[in-house]
Amino acid sequence: QVQLVESGGGLVQAGGSHRLSCTASGRPFSNFAMAWFRQSPGKEREFVAAIEWSGLSTYYSDSVKGRFAISGDNTNNTLYLQMNSLKPMDTAVYYCAAREVTGVVFVTSPGRYSYWGQGTQVTVSS
């Protein structure tokens, strides 16, 4: 059974940086894509970034491109999200997600991801 556990949430000042981590366990992930999503109160869950686990290619939403960086360490199955130049609009619960890749590598719909972490709160103060 796949388990995803996020860590690193907290309170950050606008313009600052912060890093989230997600540790995956339960099976080999060589044919998986991992992703970060976020959700603010009253809003739908939003795609942030994804990484293809075997080759580590990446894909970003326009809202974070150039500010956030997704990376992975496939020797210890840990996913990271480095967040720079944070804005109050980045305030949300951030979720780690995983899916087994069949066909298209990068998908942005939450419904296409089979496994989810519990989420970690990031609050950016102005």
C-alpha positions in Angstrom: 0.0 0.0 0.0 1.4 3.4 -1.0 1.8 5.9 1.7 2.8 9.6 1.2 3.7 11.7 4.2 4.3 15.5 3.8 6.3 17.6 6.1 7.7 21.2 6.3 4.6 23.4 6.3 4.7 26.6 8.3 4.4 30.4 8.4 6.6 32.3 5.9 6.9 36.0 5.1 6.1 37.2 1.7 9.1 37.2 -0.5 10.7 34.4 1.5 11.5 30.8 0.7 10.4 27.5 2.1 10.8 23.8 1.3 8.3 21.0 1.6 9.1 17.3 1.6 7.1 14.2 0.9 8.3 10.7 1.8 6.8 7.8 -0.3 6.7 4.2 0.7 4.9 1.0 -0.1 6.1 -0.1 -3.5 8.7 0.7 -6.2 8.0 4.1 -7.9 10.1 3.7 -11.0 7.0 4.1 -13.3 5.3 6.7 -11.3 4.7 10.5 -11.5 4.7 12.5 -8.3 3.1 15.9 -7.9 2.2 18.7 -5.6 -1.2 20.2 -5.4 -2.6 22.9 -3.2 -6.0 23.9 -1.9 -7.2 27.2 -0.3 -10.5 27.5 1.6 -13.4 27.6 -0.8 -11.3 26.8 -3.8 -10.8 23.6 -5.8 -7.6 21.6 -5.5 -5.0 23.2 -7.8 -2.1 21.5 -9.6 1.3 23.0 -8.7 4.0 20.8 -10.2 4.9 17.3 -11.2 7.9 15.1 -11.7 8.4 11.9 -13.6 10.1 9.6 -11.1 12.4 7.6 -13.3 13.9 10.4 -15.5 13.0 13.3 -13.2 11.6 15.5 -15.9 9.3 18.2 -14.5 6.2 20.2 -15.3 4.8 23.3 -13.7 1.6 25.3 -13.5 1.9 28.9 -14.9 1.2 30.3 -11.5 4.4 28.9 -9.9 6.7 28.6 -12.9 10.0 30.3 -12.2 9.3 30.6 -8.5 8.9 26.9 -7.4 11.1 23.9 -8.1 10.0 20.3 -7.8 12.7 17.7 -7.3 13.1 14.1 -6.2 15.5 11.8 -4.6 14.7 8.4 -6.0 17.2 6.7 -3.8 15.2 7.4 -0.7 11.8 8.1 -2.4 11.5 11.7 -1.2 9.8 14.4 -3.1 10.6 18.1 -2.6 9.0 21.4 -3.4 11.3 24.4 -3.1 9.2 27.5 -3.0 10.8 30.9 -3.6 9.5 34.5 -3.8 6.4 33.4 -1.9 3.2 35.5 -2.1 0.2 35.6 0.1 -1.8 33.9 -2.7 0.4 30.9 -2.2 -1.2 30.3 1.2 -2.8 26.9 1.1 -2.7 23.3 2.2 -0.2 21.6 0.1 -0.7 17.9 -0.9 1.7 15.3 -2.3 0.2 13.0 -4.8 1.3 10.0 -6.9 0.0 8.1 -9.9 1.3 5.2 -12.0 2.1 6.4 -15.4 0.2 4.8 -18.3 0.5 6.9 -21.5 0.7 10.7 -20.8 3.2 11.4 -18.1 2.0 14.8 -16.8 -1.6 15.3 -16.0 -3.0 18.1 -13.9 -6.4 16.8 -12.8 -6.5 15.6 -9.2 -8.8 12.8 -10.1 -6.0 11.2 -12.1 -3.9 10.7 -9.0 -4.4 7.5 -7.0 -2.4 8.3 -3.9 -2.4 11.3 -1.6 -0.7 12.6 1.5 -2.5 14.2 4.4 -1.5 17.7 3.4 0.6 20.4 5.1 -0.4 24.0 5.7 1.7 26.8 4.2 0.8 30.3 5.2 2.4 33.3 3.6 2.1 36.6 5.6 2.2 40.0 3.9 
